[in-house]
Amino acid sequence: MGADHICVSGDTDIVETASTSIALNGRPYAQRNCWMTRFVDGLIVEVRAYLDSVLVQQVIYENE
């Protein structure tokens, strides 16, 4: 996993990543994420994370 895109503006940064792995059933699991982080005085005060929740649900269902 690595950062595909990074955007920093003032006290906010946005990082887009991609990760891949293999689920227990042997099928590939490829997920994309977007993290938004806001800082105040060098401390994280807010984090938002976006991902494909339908894909997460599908992988959990197929690997119970």
Residue pairs with C-beta under 8 A, 6 or more apart in sequence:
1 17
1 18
1 19
2 17
2 18
3 15
3 16
3 17
4 16
4 17
4 18
5 14
5 15
5 16
6 13
6 14
6 15
6 16
7 13
7 14
7 15
8 14
11 38
11 39
11 40
12 36
12 37
12 38
12 39
13 36
13 37
13 39
14 34
14 35
14 36
14 37
15 34
15 35
15 37
16 32
16 33
16 34
16 35
17 32
17 33
17 34
17 35
18 30
18 31
18 32
18 33
19 30
19 31
19 33
20 28
20 29
20 30
20 31
21 28
21 29
22 28
22 29
23 29
23 59
23 62
23 63
24 63
25 62
25 63
27 62
29 55
29 59
31 51
31 52
31 55
31 56
32 51
32 52
33 49
33 50
33 51
34 49
34 50
34 51
35 47
35 48
35 49
35 50
36 46
36 47
36 48
36 49
36 50
37 44
37 46
37 47
38 44
38 45
38 46
38 47
39 45
